[in-house]
Amino acid sequence: MPLTPHSVHDLAEGVLGCVCAALDAAAVDGVEGALGCPCRACVVPGLPAWDGCDGLDGGCDGGPPGQLTVNVRQLYPSSPDRFPAVDTTVQGVPRCSPPHITAAELVITLLRCAPVMDEEGCPPSCEELSEAARAIHVDTATVYSALWCCLPGLSPNPRRPRRFVIGAQQMLGPAGGCVGLEQRVTVALPGCGKCPGEEAS
């Protein structure tokens, strides 16, 4: 199945839905520290802005606090035997000769509220810090496991699961009252079947 104009965005939306469902399932199952999928959850263009980790923006209406975003970091040519590495053997030629695989690197960012100083300037208590740490650690494991479980099923061809490589996950913050995680994943998309504007042969 060739790369279409919506292949990248459909993949990003699928990853967002997968992660959100896993976060909600953890909360429903009563996992201690699980907060559920933030009511502010979306695919964003470019780097996400840290403007909704408290759940007060974006029309949350009392839903779980936080902000979950998926954005595309980069696309590059690869091949079945080199994925996820860049295939530098792909060269432009007069006729359209797209790569066999296009690698799409996605970034999943999940932000939650971080404990902050109170009005008297006192730092958060160890209990508050521990509670916040438990919540973000549950988030890290849930996001990580969700990608392993559902990415194969996001393939347009059920008989050929998507190839993917889970990248590094790192903690973010605390900064501006937010703390969270960033998880990267690189997914193989099939190469373009024809040049834009050309009829398939």
Salt bridges, closest charged atoms under 4 A:
GLU13 OE2 - HIS9 NE2 3.16
GLU32 OE2 - ARG134 NE 3.71
ASP51 OD1 - ARG40 NH2 3.30
ASP87 OD1 - ARG82 NE 3.53
GLU105 OE1 - ARG73 NH1 2.82
GLU105 OE2 - ARG184 NH1 3.63
ASP139 OD2 - ARG112 NE 2.81
GLU182 OE2 - ARG184 NE 3.28
